[in-house]
Amino acid sequence: DRLHNMKTLGYTDKQKQIDKAKEIGKNVFAGCTALAEITFSKTLYDIGKNSLTDTAWLKAQIAEATTNASADKPVYIMVGQNAIVACVVALTGDITLAIPDNAYAIAEGAFDAFVNRIVKVEFTSSSRMTHFGPNIFKGAVKLTSFELPSKVQVLSYGLFDGCTNLATINTTKNKLTYIDDYAFNNCSALKEIYLPDAITYIGDYAFYGC
């Protein structure tokens, strides 16, 4: 169900079919520059950071997205169960991300290139989003508020780490059960958060520096 690093195994194929994996670990295909075609499983929902870095497949996806990106419309690159693995924006200033309703997950590192310019993240009431990878919004210093999609039950490791201007987060629509380590580490502006009775775990340093 989970794939690990292929580069260390001398992986050089130009084509790969991932027909059963639900999770892909970090750096799995990183540096496999010849890998141009990947068939992702529809059950895939969790993708580790840099798993597709420098693959011909990702470079082609980014090149296509760059031609379609506009100042007011980011282009999301999605795989598997519509997991966002990268995002291309043409805007040079502050960024508002309107996450597509059919997006199921966001992979670690998807927004790293511009995370410090994100001012708002929007989800509609029909959003399918259930899974955030680690550190998705780490360092999003311009983010001041956030409303969690209703289907999210887990706040991942370092999700809002270092979001020093995050003052409000709406969790009233969620059945949160798990807040991982460093989720709100150094969110020094955070004033209030609703923690439902269903929570079974709050990790180390989850609210340190708040």
Secondary structure, DSSP 8 states (H G I E B T S, - for coil): -EE--SGGGT---SEEEE-S-SEE-TTSSTT-TT--EEEE-TT--EE-TTTTTT-HHHHHHHHHHHHH-BTTB-EEEEETTTEEEEEE---SS-EEEE--TT--EE-TTTTTTTGGGEEEEE--TT----EE-TTTTTT-TT--EEE--TT--EE-TTTTTT-TT--EEE-TT----EE-TTTTTT-TT--B----TT--EE-TTTTTT-
